[in-house]
Amino acid sequence: MGRLTKSAKFRYKAVMENINYETDRNIDKNQIKRFMACDFVKNKESILITGSTGVGKSYIASAIGYQACSLGYKVLYFNTHTICD
């Protein structure tokens, strides 16, 4: 997993267990748990994470990516600024 996480270039070292699910954040805990299985990768589906500045989008994306790496998937982390450049 170390090689996979290093080549992914994550912004944060994040784990699913540390995601804050306080009510004012409007994060669906059940949806995040479904992402932990990484079935979206097997089904060739995408995840789009949206929200205001500072709500934890990058952290959640990194946590999902780390989970995928732990299951043996190759991941590359980037944000929309990287895509648009």
C-alpha positions in Angstrom: 0.0 0.0 0.0 2.9 2.4 0.7 3.9 2.5 -3.0 0.3 3.1 -4.0 -0.3 5.9 -1.6 3.0 7.6 -2.4 2.3 7.6 -6.2 -1.3 8.9 -5.6 0.1 12.2 -4.4 -2.7 12.8 -1.8 -3.1 16.2 -0.3 -3.8 14.8 3.2 -3.1 11.5 5.0 -6.7 10.8 5.7 -8.8 7.9 7.1 -12.5 7.3 6.9 -12.8 6.9 10.6 -11.7 10.5 11.2 -14.4 12.1 9.0 -16.5 14.5 11.1 -20.3 13.7 10.6 -21.7 16.6 12.7 -25.2 17.5 11.5 -24.3 21.0 10.2 -21.9 19.4 7.7 -24.6 17.5 5.9 -22.4 14.5 5.2 -24.3 11.2 4.7 -22.5 8.7 6.9 -24.1 5.8 5.1 -23.0 7.0 1.7 -19.4 7.4 2.9 -19.6 3.8 4.3 -20.7 2.6 0.9 -17.7 4.4 -0.7 -15.4 2.5 1.7 -16.2 -0.7 -0.2 -15.0 1.0 -3.4 -17.7 -0.6 -5.5 -17.8 2.6 -7.5 -14.3 1.7 -8.8 -15.4 -1.8 -9.8 -18.5 -0.3 -11.5 -16.4 2.3 -13.3 -18.4 5.1 -11.7 -17.2 8.6 -10.6 -17.7 10.5 -7.4 -18.2 14.2 -7.4 -17.7 15.9 -4.0 -19.1 19.4 -3.7 -19.5 21.9 -0.9 -18.4 25.2 0.4 -14.8 26.1 1.1 -13.4 24.5 4.2 -16.1 21.7 4.7 -13.6 18.9 4.1 -14.0 17.9 0.5 -10.3 17.3 0.0 -10.1 15.3 3.2 -13.0 13.1 2.2 -11.5 12.5 -1.2 -8.2 11.6 0.3 -9.8 9.2 2.8 -11.7 7.5 -0.1 -8.4 7.3 -2.0 -6.5 5.8 0.9 -9.2 3.2 1.3 -9.0 2.4 -2.4 -5.2 2.0 -2.1 -5.7 -0.3 0.9 -7.8 -2.5 -1.4 -5.0 -2.6 -4.0 -6.4 0.1 -6.4 -4.1 2.6 -8.1 -5.2 6.1 -7.3 -4.2 9.6 -8.5 -5.4 12.5 -6.4 -6.0 15.9 -8.1 -8.4 18.8 -7.7 -10.4 20.8 -10.3 -7.7 23.5 -10.4 -5.3 20.8 -11.6 -7.7 19.7 -14.3 -8.3 23.2 -15.6 -4.7 24.2 -15.8 
